[in-house]
């Protein structure tokens, strides 16, 4: 297992993750987000400035994200804790242009224009194959180590 394979599972097999943030009153919030792109540079997703999620990401850059896939006997979990940064709406086409979820989540062209791309650019991740016992820790943009 390598980081590229873990990111491929996260993006293409799991597709949707739970993103946890805290608001300016330190209240936790969790919601599902589509994993637009996952690679050695980080995890990329989108939101609109009209959302509470957007405001929470502006107030506190620390986030946690987790997803799970269960297929037959195989149960895989990926968890990431790190820092997020806004890349802006100009990156939507470049990073998420081929992603069908952009049009599903934002069917109105006006909402697509306002959508902002965010990147979890720094942090630590954990992969666990619960049924096989494989466990790996990894760094966003960094190294992989077997546990």
C-alpha positions in Angstrom: 0.0 0.0 0.0 1.3 3.5 -0.8 -0.1 7.0 -0.5 -1.3 7.1 -4.1 -3.3 4.0 -3.6 -4.9 5.3 -0.4 -5.8 8.6 -2.1 -7.3 6.7 -5.0 -9.5 4.6 -2.6 -10.5 7.9 -0.8 -11.4 9.7 -4.1 -12.8 6.9 -6.3 -14.1 4.2 -4.0 -15.3 6.2 -1.0 -16.1 9.4 -2.8 -18.0 11.0 0.1 -16.5 11.8 3.4 -17.6 13.4 6.7 -15.9 16.7 7.3 -15.8 18.0 10.8 -15.2 21.7 11.7 -15.9 24.0 14.7 -17.6 27.3 14.5 -16.5 30.6 16.2 -18.3 29.5 19.4 -16.2 26.2 19.5 -19.3 24.1 18.6 -18.5 21.1 16.5 -20.2 20.5 13.1 -20.0 17.5 10.8 -21.4 17.2 7.3 -20.9 15.1 4.2 -18.7 16.5 1.4 -17.8 15.0 -1.9 -14.1 14.3 -2.2 -13.4 16.1 -5.5 -9.8 15.1 -5.8 -7.3 13.3 -3.5 -3.6 13.0 -4.3 -0.2 13.5 -2.8 -0.9 17.3 -2.6 -4.0 16.9 -0.4 -7.7 16.5 -0.4 -9.8 18.9 -2.5 -13.5 19.7 -2.1 -15.8 22.6 -2.8 -18.4 24.7 -1.0 -20.2 28.0 -1.5 -19.6 31.2 0.4 -23.3 31.2 1.3 -22.9 28.2 3.5 -22.1 27.8 7.2 -19.3 25.4 6.3 -17.6 28.2 4.3 -17.7 30.5 7.4 -16.4 27.8 9.7 -13.5 27.1 7.3 -12.7 30.9 7.4 -12.8 31.0 11.2 -10.8 27.9 12.0 -8.5 26.1 9.5 -8.3 22.9 11.5 -10.5 20.1 10.1 -11.0 16.4 10.4 -12.3 14.1 7.6 -13.2 10.5 7.6 -14.8 8.0 5.2 -15.5 4.3 5.1 -16.1 1.6 2.5 -17.6 -1.8 3.1 -17.6 -4.3 0.3 -18.2 -8.0 1.0 -15.7 -8.9 3.7 -13.5 -5.8 3.2 -14.0 -2.8 5.5 -11.7 0.2 4.9 -11.5 3.4 6.9 -9.5 6.5 6.1 -9.2 9.4 8.6 -7.4 12.7 8.1 -6.7 15.6 10.5 -5.1 18.7 9.2 -5.3 22.3 8.0 -7.4 23.6 5.1 -6.8 26.6 2.8 -9.1 28.2 0.3 -7.8 28.0 -3.3 -10.6 30.1 -4.8 -13.3 29.8 -7.5 -10.7 30.1 -10.3 -9.4 26.6 -9.4 -12.9 25.0 -9.7 -12.5 24.2 -13.4 -8.8 23.3 -13.1 -9.1 21.0 -10.2 -12.7 19.8 -10.3 -13.6 20.5 -13.9 -14.1 16.8 -14.9 -16.0 16.0 -11.7 -19.7 15.3 -12.3 -20.6 16.2 -8.7 -19.9 19.9 -9.5 -23.1 20.0 -11.6 -25.0 17.7 -9.2 -24.3 19.8 -6.1 -24.5 23.1 -8.0 -26.9 22.6 -10.9 -27.4 26.4 -11.2 -24.6 28.0 -13.2 -24.6 31.0 -10.8 -23.9 28.7 -7.8 -21.1 27.0 -9.7 -19.5 30.4 -10.4 -19.6 31.1 -6.6 -18.3 27.7 -5.5 -14.9 27.8 -3.8 -12.3 25.1 -3.8 -10.6 24.2 -0.6 -7.6 22.0 0.0 -6.5 20.0 3.1 -2.9 20.7 2.4 -1.2 19.7 5.6 -1.9 17.0 8.1 -1.8 13.4 9.1 -3.8 10.5 7.8 -4.7 7.0 8.9 -5.7 4.0 6.8 -7.1 0.9 8.4 -8.4 -2.2 6.7 -10.5 -3.4 9.6 -11.0 -6.9 8.3 -7.4 -7.5 7.2 -5.7 -5.7 10.0 -3.6 -3.5 7.8 -2.8 -0.1 9.3 -0.9 2.8 7.8 -0.2 6.4 8.9 0.7 9.0 6.3 1.3 12.7 6.0 -0.4 14.8 3.4 2.4 15.6 1.0 4.7 13.3 2.9 5.6 9.8 3.9 3.8 6.6 4.6 4.6 4.3 7.6 3.2 0.9 8.5 1.8 0.6 12.0 
